Amino acid sequence: MQFSRACATGVAHNTKYLGTLNTGVLLLSSALAAIAVHALRDGHARLAARLVGGTVALGLAFLAVKAVEYGEHFDEGIYPGGVGRYFVEHRARGLSEFWTLYYGMTALHALHVTIGVVVLGVLAIRIVRGRLGREVAYRLEIGALYWHLVDVVWIFLWPLFYLA
Amino acid sequence: MSPFSIPKAVTRTAIALFVLWAASFALSYVHLGAASLLVALAIAALKAALVVMFFMELVGEGLSMKLTLAAAGGLLAVLVGLMVADVATREPPPLLPPTTREAHAPPR
């Protein structure tokens, strides 16, 4: 199968360490978000705000690593749509599809991470200002649910584009 | 106010997630052939299940909520499965209509 061969070539060429680092960053951020929800329910608003702040910081770290990763690919001449010098030197069928899918799916995921960072950032500010307490902790719960969903999507993108 | 303690379920889930994360990374260096993707995706499914059950707290919800999510996951699996089957059976690419197959056959 030519597509699976091209997929294996693409995965072998990908920035495995950066992808793995980003997986750890997102898993930790999800854990912090889950703890923050429990802290706010128990009335520990200041601790919850710090934990949500930590989640936001890890989200920003994820985006920074992603930017470094894209920069490395651009330096190698790998752009979406099979554009760039990499595809002149590597003509195997399916490589263009692999890298286009990689950019499409990881960029769409990064967009959702950005949305999550903004949502959780707003929630953290509301907790600090005393406008989000244990009585309405479900609001933080909803924000955390969204963040966990973004994490779940990355859990599947990581083996598909970096490991297998 | 009583001091805050992290629920054990959250701590254990976080530890399990990082163990599976390390296992997945280590297994990527073991040559499992065609099974490597399946193994990596199986570990990913386990991690996703842990996040959904304990971080998203589905474990405490009723059966109707669990069935709703299972149905959505099942539909996604069917769609992805059909797409993979389509790509996996396209050999040799591109498929040629029967009438033009002879015209494109290599000379004997």
Contacts between the chains, C-beta under 8 A, distances in Angstrom:
chain1	res1	chain2	res2	distance
A	1	B	88	6.5
A	1	B	91	6.3
A	2	B	91	8.0
A	2	B	93	6.4
A	3	B	87	5.7
A	3	B	90	7.8
A	3	B	93	8.0
A	4	B	88	7.9
A	16	B	28	7.4
A	20	B	21	7.9
A	20	B	25	5.4
A	23	B	21	6.0
A	24	B	18	7.3
A	24	B	21	6.1
A	27	B	14	7.6
A	27	B	17	5.0
A	27	B	18	6.5
A	27	B	21	6.0
A	27	B	47	8.0
A	28	B	14	7.9
A	30	B	17	7.9
A	30	B	51	6.3
A	30	B	55	5.7
A	31	B	10	6.9
A	31	B	13	7.6
A	31	B	14	4.1
A	31	B	17	7.4
A	31	B	55	7.4
A	33	B	55	7.5
A	34	B	10	5.2
A	34	B	13	7.7
A	34	B	14	7.9
A	34	B	54	7.6
A	34	B	55	4.3
A	35	B	6	5.5
A	35	B	10	5.9
A	38	B	4	7.8
A	38	B	6	7.0
A	38	B	7	5.6
A	38	B	10	6.7
A	39	B	4	5.5
A	42	B	2	7.7
A	42	B	4	5.6
A	43	B	1	6.0
A	44	B	1	7.4
A	44	B	4	4.6
A	47	B	4	6.0
A	93	B	93	7.1
A	144	B	55	7.8
A	145	B	56	5.7
A	148	B	51	5.5
A	148	B	52	7.5
A	148	B	55	5.0
A	148	B	56	4.9
A	149	B	56	7.8
A	151	B	51	6.0
A	151	B	55	8.0
A	152	B	48	4.8
A	152	B	51	5.5
A	152	B	52	6.7
A	155	B	44	5.1
A	155	B	47	5.0
A	155	B	48	5.1
A	155	B	51	7.1
A	156	B	41	7.3
A	156	B	44	5.1
A	156	B	48	6.9
A	158	B	24	7.8
A	158	B	44	7.2
A	159	B	24	6.5
A	159	B	37	7.2
A	159	B	40	3.5
A	159	B	41	5.9
A	159	B	43	7.4
A	159	B	44	5.2
A	160	B	37	7.9
A	160	B	41	7.7
A	162	B	28	8.0
A	163	B	24	6.4
A	163	B	25	7.2
A	163	B	27	8.0
A	163	B	28	4.2
A	163	B	36	7.8
A	163	B	40	5.0
A	164	B	28	7.4
A	164	B	36	5.2
A	164	B	37	3.8
A	164	B	40	4.6
A	164	B	41	7.5
